Amino acid sequence: MPPQLASPARIAIAGVPVIAFLLTPFLPFVNTDSFWFGVPSVIAWSVVCVLVTVLAMNVVEWSYQRAGGSAVDAEESAAHSDPVIASAGRDGDRR
């Protein structure tokens, strides 16, 4: 069975930072007048959530590629390529 990009584990990995970001107004340690690293805590928390989201997306992509996703992507790309556009790119004109 070919690997699926939207597997439950990958959705969970990607969903954790999104849920953390959405819960920002309700987290008592974030919603204070304190400063973290010289900026308001909400801004610092948002930056942390963005960085963790980037990390999570890299983990999802890495696990998909490791499971054989690049072969699936190549097959899908070859199946959906348009021969008219491909030949126009080589010749420089559309026929």
Buried (B, 14 or more C-beta within 10 A) or exposed (E): EEBEBEBEEBEEBBEEBEEBBEEBEEEEEBEEEEEBEEEBBBBBBBEBBEEBBEEBBEEBEEBBBEBEBEEBEEEEEEEEEEEEEEEEEEEEEEE
